[in-house]
Amino acid sequence: MPDFLKEKPPLECNFLNAKECLNMLSEEEKELLVQHKTDLEFNAGEIIIKRGAVITNLLYVTEGLVKLEVLNDHKVSTLGLVQSHSFVGLICCFAFKNFDFTAVALENTKVSFIEIDVFEKFIKTNGSFSLALIKHMSGIANGLFHSMTRLSQKNIDGALSILLLDFAAIYKSPNFTVPVVRKELAEILGYSKESVINTLSKFNKEGILNVNDRKIEILDFKKLEQISVLG
């Protein structure tokens, strides 16, 4: 049995994460899920799901980091980052027959492909699981709304500060290696590569960060958080 199906969920919670949702399944349902999932590994930079592919599985990241990209008016934009123990694009998967996004591994990543027919069966027969999933999807949507509107109001200093703080939270450390090159970092933020390079250099000179190629050490969390709010 996979680790993410062994933990007990809390008794009361307004927003459950993906792992807690799956643990609302009965033991029999968990066994059925295991029988109808396929585990695959992807190297950094590999496409996990390509936009337009038929939706036959729901994706669950067991390890790694994934970037979601959407296409609007012939321009590719980053929708968000998906951490381990999270579903990939769950809020889109029940609305269309084809994936409306592309998922790319930012680092070596392990993904469980769960057959969507089995997942839909759980939704129809397990009310507790269905309610947990609705709460989970609502939480994701709420987070996306706030993230997108917040970034749209920031200059490059503020936007980059937010992303660096996100990476520190993802890796649970002030020291981390950014999983993308400067060009991709700029694409995530919607700014030019030059703007990102200049801002990192400025933060480095001001003692906010220690920057060594893709290795980042946050030296002044308080200052970086202040810039993320005011920038």
C-alpha positions in Angstrom: 0.0 0.0 0.0 1.5 3.4 -1.0 2.4 5.7 1.9 -0.2 8.3 0.9 -3.0 5.8 1.5 -1.9 4.9 5.1 -2.3 8.1 7.0 -5.5 8.8 8.9 -7.4 12.0 8.0 -8.3 14.6 10.7 -11.9 14.4 12.0 -12.8 17.9 11.1 -11.2 20.2 8.6 -12.6 22.9 6.2 -9.9 22.3 3.6 -8.3 18.9 3.1 -5.1 18.4 1.1 -4.9 15.7 -1.6 -3.4 13.0 0.6 -6.1 13.5 3.2 -8.8 13.3 0.5 -7.5 9.9 -0.6 -7.5 8.7 2.9 -11.3 9.2 3.1 -11.5 6.1 0.9 -12.4 2.8 2.6 -9.8 0.1 2.8 -11.6 -1.8 -0.1 -11.6 1.4 -2.2 -7.9 1.9 -1.5 -7.1 -1.6 -2.6 -9.1 -0.9 -5.8 -7.2 2.3 -6.4 -3.9 0.5 -6.1 -5.1 -2.1 -8.6 -6.1 0.7 -11.1 -3.1 3.0 -10.9 0.2 3.1 -12.8 3.3 4.7 -11.3 5.7 6.5 -13.7 8.9 8.5 -13.3 9.9 11.6 -15.2 13.2 13.4 -15.5 13.5 17.1 -15.1 12.2 18.8 -18.2 10.1 15.9 -19.4 6.4 16.5 -20.4 4.1 14.5 -18.2 0.8 15.5 -19.9 0.5 17.4 -23.2 -2.4 19.8 -23.8 -5.1 18.1 -25.9 -4.4 14.5 -24.6 -7.6 12.5 -23.8 -8.3 12.4 -20.1 -8.2 8.8 -19.1 -6.4 9.2 -15.8 -6.1 11.6 -12.8 -2.6 12.4 -11.9 -1.2 12.4 -8.4 2.4 13.6 -7.7 4.0 11.4 -5.1 7.4 13.0 -5.4 8.9 16.0 -7.2 7.7 19.3 -8.6 5.5 20.0 -11.7 4.8 23.1 -13.7 1.4 23.6 -15.3 1.2 25.6 -18.5 -1.9 27.0 -20.3 -2.3 28.5 -23.8 -4.2 31.7 -24.2 -4.2 33.7 -27.5 -1.3 31.6 -28.8 0.8 32.6 -25.7 2.0 30.0 -23.1 1.6 31.1 -19.5 2.4 29.3 -16.2 -0.7 28.5 -14.3 1.1 27.2 -11.2 3.5 24.8 -9.5 2.3 21.4 -8.2 4.2 19.9 -5.2 4.4 16.3 -4.1 1.3 14.7 -2.7 -1.0 16.9 -4.9 -3.3 16.2 -7.8 -2.3 17.7 -11.2 -4.9 20.0 -12.6 -7.8 18.4 -10.7 -10.2 21.3 -11.1 -10.0 21.0 -14.9 -10.2 17.2 -15.3 -14.0 16.8 -14.8 -14.9 19.7 -17.1 -13.5 18.5 -20.4 -12.7 15.3 -22.3 -9.2 16.5 -23.1 -6.5 18.1 -20.9 -6.5 21.9 -21.3 -3.0 22.3 -19.9 0.5 20.9 -20.2 2.3 19.5 -17.2 6.1 19.5 -17.1 8.4 18.0 -14.5 10.7 20.6 -13.0 12.8 18.0 -11.3 12.9 14.2 -11.2 9.3 13.4 -10.4 7.1 10.4 -9.7 3.5 10.4 -10.7 0.6 8.0 -10.0 -1.8 7.7 -13.0 -5.2 6.8 -11.5 -7.9 5.5 -13.9 -10.6 8.2 -14.0 -13.4 5.7 -14.2 -12.4 4.2 -10.8 -12.1 7.7 -9.3 -15.6 8.7 -10.6 -16.9 5.5 -9.0 -15.6 6.6 -5.6 -17.2 10.0 -6.0 -20.6 8.4 -6.7 -20.5 5.8 -3.9 -18.5 7.5 -1.1 -20.1 10.6 0.2 -17.4 11.5 2.7 -14.8 11.2 -0.1 -16.9 13.4 -2.4 -17.4 16.1 0.2 -13.6 16.1 1.0 -12.8 16.4 -2.7 -15.2 19.3 -3.1 -13.6 21.1 -0.2 -10.1 20.3 -1.6 -11.0 21.6 -5.1 -12.6 24.8 -3.6 -9.4 25.4 -1.7 -7.3 25.0 -4.8 -9.5 27.4 -6.8 -9.5 30.0 -4.0 -5.7 29.7 -3.8 -5.4 30.2 -7.6 -7.6 33.3 -7.5 -5.5 34.9 -4.8 -2.2 33.9 -6.3 -3.1 35.2 -9.8 -4.5 38.5 -8.7 -1.7 39.1 -6.2 1.0 38.5 -8.9 -0.8 40.7 -11.4 -0.5 43.6 -9.0 3.3 43.2 -8.3 6.3 44.7 -10.0 9.3 42.4 -10.7 10.7 42.8 -7.2 7.4 41.8 -5.5 6.7 39.0 -7.9 10.2 37.4 -7.7 10.0 37.7 -3.9 6.8 35.8 -3.8 8.1 33.0 -6.0 11.4 32.7 -4.0 9.4 32.5 -0.7 7.2 29.8 -2.4 10.3 27.8 -3.3 11.6 28.1 0.3 8.3 26.8 1.5 8.3 23.9 -1.0 11.8 22.8 -0.1 11.3 23.7 3.6 14.6 25.5 3.7 16.1 29.0 3.1 18.7 27.1 1.0 17.5 25.6 -2.3 18.3 25.2 -5.9 15.9 26.9 -8.3 14.6 24.0 -10.5 14.5 26.2 -13.6 16.9 28.4 -15.6 16.5 32.2 -15.6 14.5 32.2 -18.8 11.9 29.8 -17.4 11.9 31.8 -14.1 11.0 34.8 -16.2 8.2 33.0 -18.0 6.7 31.8 -14.7 6.6 35.4 -13.5 5.6 37.0 -16.9 8.7 39.3 -16.9 11.8 39.4 -19.1 14.9 37.3 -18.5 16.9 40.5 -18.0 14.5 41.8 -15.4 14.9 38.6 -13.4 18.7 38.6 -13.7 18.9 42.3 -12.6 16.6 41.8 -9.7 18.4 38.7 -8.4 21.7 40.7 -8.7 20.1 43.6 -6.7 18.8 41.3 -4.0 22.3 39.7 -3.8 24.1 43.1 -3.5 21.6 44.3 -0.8 22.3 41.2 1.3 18.8 39.8 1.0 19.9 36.7 -0.9 23.1 34.8 -1.6 22.9 33.9 -5.3 25.3 31.4 -6.8 23.9 30.4 -10.3 20.7 28.5 -9.5 21.6 28.0 -5.8 19.7 30.5 -3.6 20.1 31.2 0.1 17.6 33.6 1.7 19.6 35.7 4.1 16.9 38.2 5.1 13.4 36.6 5.2 11.9 39.7 6.9 13.1 42.0 4.1 12.0 39.6 1.3 8.6 39.2 2.9 8.3 43.0 3.1 9.1 43.3 -0.6 6.6 40.6 -1.5 3.9 42.7 0.2 4.9 46.2 -0.9 6.6 45.5 -4.3 
